[in-house]
Amino acid sequence: MTVPFSEPEERVALREAVRKLASKYGREYVERQAREGGKMTEMWLEMGRNGFLGVNIPEEFGGGGGGMSDLAAVLEEASAAGAPLLMMVVSPAICGSIITRCGTEEQKRRWLPSIADGTHLMAFGITEADAGSNSHKITTTANRDGDGWVLNGQKTFISGVDEADSVLIVSRTEDAKTGKLKPALFVVPTDAAGFTRQPIPMGWSAPEKQFTLFLDNVRVPGDALVGDEDGGLWQLFAGLNPERIMGAALSNGMARFALEKAVAYAKDRAVWQDQPIGAHQGIAHPLAKVKIELEQSRLLQQKAAALYDAGDDFAAGEYANMAKYAGGEVACNASDVAVHTHGGNGLTVEYGLANLLVAARLGRIAPVSREMILNFVAMHSLGLPKSY
Ligand SMILES: Cc1cc2nc3c(=O)[nH]c(=O)nc-3n(C[C@H](O)[C@H](O)[C@H](O)COP(=O)(O)OP(=O)(O)OC[C@H]3O[C@@H](n4cnc5c(N)ncnc54)[C@H](O)[C@@H]3O)c2cc1C
């Protein structure tokens, strides 16, 4: 019997396989790597070897030939096992999607197979300090120089640059320096002359670090430009809708992890008579509420990914935003409830939940903030006046 809303058998099997691999590493591995300044490399490469990082990349370029629904399922499961791979949002989802949809045949052959198996990590840089949420204000500029380009500018909060082989930099050309953003996207190797980085000391503990980037007369060849220099915003959104869907998947997985831990603890911990604390509605109801919010949020994630995979970019944009909003909210609520259910243990290193409070908070800020999503929904879904 086919049950509406159930996933195809292959994706269910994919989820199980990822869960099995990610559970070998789990929360303990992530916390240890974060504490000791390590990376997620071992798990990342094992995920790559098993074909999990490139499930969305076309088969002819070394991937699994699936879609964003599959990649989001992979990240959700890794995250639910306590080992969220932040760089999956960036390398296969944003960069892989943009190159697949906008790259030349040669660019696809050069980058996609190694993005798919995890041996080439591509970071993504759009955020600038003076532009913030308003990407139309970015000033990183690309000038033509013979057959190539010269890039100048600064980026901030760019994740994983210390681990990356290259960064997909969002710039604007000299000819389109002002007005609405016409993005020109360049693959810049992290060892390019004139390209430097400075770590940003962050108040959360994670293996993935954030950096300020400086591009000082960085020369790249003509074929570093992915897509058309005048191709319009759709080229960027070929990557940003996947980014939002993956942001939702990461958050939903995190919420599942937190809820699972909390429920297990609530069933076990007894401080009054023989009743476990989960018998008290003060503990049970917040957990039940998170369960409902989580199911709503996962449905939005699946709908957004299905729309993207069906090629309906317009509807995918609307649902990717709503899914990302819902994911951010439920991850924050779930981690808060999980910490609270654990009492004092919720803030110990041993239970691995305290750090999750801050990690979950990221889902309300990046890649696009909660308020910018509400602005989008108010304007585009509800037809209200533009507020900014
Ligand atoms: C851990 C981490 C990793 C990141 N990784 C990357 C990365 O790899 N690559 C990359 O390019 N960027 C990355 N970012 C940047 C991230 O995308 C931005 O932080 C985010 O887009 C918000 O921009 P901002 O920080 O400049 O906030 P601001 O734009 O300064 O906003 C500050 C606050 O004001 C609110 N606000 C702004 N405008 C409005 C408005 N019109 N209406 C209502 N409220 C508004 C916002 O919602 C927010 O709460 C990362 C950020 C973090 C924290």
PDBQT file of the ligand as one rigid body, heavy atoms in Angstrom, charges set to zero:
ROOT
HETATM    1  C1  LIG A 401      28.095  30.547  12.242  1.00  0.00    +0.000 C 
HETATM    2  C2  LIG A 401      27.847  31.329  10.979  1.00  0.00    +0.000 A 
HETATM    3  C3  LIG A 401      28.228  30.799   9.760  1.00  0.00    +0.000 A 
HETATM    4  C4  LIG A 401      28.053  31.526   8.571  1.00  0.00    +0.000 A 
HETATM    5  N1  LIG A 401      28.537  31.014   7.399  1.00  0.00    +0.000 NA
HETATM    6  C5  LIG A 401      28.442  31.794   6.268  1.00  0.00    +0.000 A 
HETATM    7  C6  LIG A 401      29.041  31.318   5.038  1.00  0.00    +0.000 A 
HETATM    8  O1  LIG A 401      29.621  30.226   4.971  1.00  0.00    +0.000 OA
HETATM    9  N2  LIG A 401      28.964  32.137   3.947  1.00  0.00    +0.000 N 
HETATM   10  C7  LIG A 401      28.344  33.346   3.968  1.00  0.00    +0.000 A 
HETATM   11  O2  LIG A 401      28.303  34.032   2.947  1.00  0.00    +0.000 OA
HETATM   12  N3  LIG A 401      27.768  33.823   5.133  1.00  0.00    +0.000 NA
HETATM   13  C8  LIG A 401      27.815  33.072   6.270  1.00  0.00    +0.000 A 
HETATM   14  N4  LIG A 401      27.252  33.532   7.446  1.00  0.00    +0.000 N 
HETATM   15  C9  LIG A 401      26.630  34.855   7.460  1.00  0.00    +0.000 C 
HETATM   16  C10 LIG A 401      25.101  34.837   7.636  1.00  0.00    +0.000 C 
HETATM   17  O3  LIG A 401      24.505  34.449   6.423  1.00  0.00    +0.000 OA
HETATM   18  C11 LIG A 401      24.661  36.233   8.113  1.00  0.00    +0.000 C 
HETATM   19  O4  LIG A 401      25.095  36.355   9.461  1.00  0.00    +0.000 OA
HETATM   20  C12 LIG A 401      23.172  36.439   7.995  1.00  0.00    +0.000 C 
HETATM   21  O5  LIG A 401      22.793  36.525   6.655  1.00  0.00    +0.000 OA
HETATM   22  C13 LIG A 401      22.706  37.721   8.725  1.00  0.00    +0.000 C 
HETATM   23  O6  LIG A 401      23.478  38.827   8.324  1.00  0.00    +0.000 OA
HETATM   24  P1  LIG A 401      24.183  39.770   9.438  1.00  0.00    +0.000 P 
HETATM   25  O7  LIG A 401      24.881  38.891  10.402  1.00  0.00    +0.000 OA
HETATM   26  O8  LIG A 401      24.964  40.809   8.747  1.00  0.00    +0.000 OA
HETATM   27  O9  LIG A 401      22.964  40.435  10.213  1.00  0.00    +0.000 OA
HETATM   28  P2  LIG A 401      22.295  41.857   9.913  1.00  0.00    +0.000 P 
HETATM   29  O10 LIG A 401      21.866  41.954   8.483  1.00  0.00    +0.000 OA
HETATM   30  O11 LIG A 401      23.149  42.938  10.460  1.00  0.00    +0.000 OA
HETATM   31  O12 LIG A 401      20.972  41.758  10.812  1.00  0.00    +0.000 OA
HETATM   32  C14 LIG A 401      21.011  41.908  12.233  1.00  0.00    +0.000 C 
HETATM   33  C15 LIG A 401      19.596  41.699  12.769  1.00  0.00    +0.000 C 
HETATM   34  O13 LIG A 401      18.703  42.657  12.185  1.00  0.00    +0.000 OA
HETATM   35  C16 LIG A 401      17.607  42.001  11.578  1.00  0.00    +0.000 C 
HETATM   36  N5  LIG A 401      17.216  42.696  10.356  1.00  0.00    +0.000 N 
HETATM   37  C17 LIG A 401      18.013  43.134   9.339  1.00  0.00    +0.000 A 
HETATM   38  N6  LIG A 401      17.271  43.696   8.371  1.00  0.00    +0.000 NA
HETATM   39  C18 LIG A 401      15.968  43.618   8.763  1.00  0.00    +0.000 A 
HETATM   40  C19 LIG A 401      14.743  43.999   8.189  1.00  0.00    +0.000 A 
HETATM   41  N7  LIG A 401      14.639  44.609   7.007  1.00  0.00    +0.000 N 
HETATM   42  N8  LIG A 401      13.598  43.721   8.870  1.00  0.00    +0.000 NA
HETATM   43  C20 LIG A 401      13.632  43.126  10.092  1.00  0.00    +0.000 A 
HETATM   44  N9  LIG A 401      14.783  42.731  10.680  1.00  0.00    +0.000 NA
HETATM   45  C21 LIG A 401      15.936  42.964  10.033  1.00  0.00    +0.000 A 
HETATM   46  C22 LIG A 401      18.118  40.593  11.255  1.00  0.00    +0.000 C 
HETATM   47  O14 LIG A 401      17.056  39.670  11.165  1.00  0.00    +0.000 OA
HETATM   48  C23 LIG A 401      19.041  40.319  12.423  1.00  0.00    +0.000 C 
HETATM   49  O15 LIG A 401      18.279  39.818  13.494  1.00  0.00    +0.000 OA
HETATM   50  C24 LIG A 401      27.408  32.802   8.626  1.00  0.00    +0.000 A 
HETATM   51  C25 LIG A 401      26.980  33.319   9.857  1.00  0.00    +0.000 A 
HETATM   52  C26 LIG A 401      27.196  32.604  11.021  1.00  0.00    +0.000 A 
HETATM   53  C27 LIG A 401      26.743  33.213  12.332  1.00  0.00    +0.000 C 
ENDROOT
TORSDOF 0
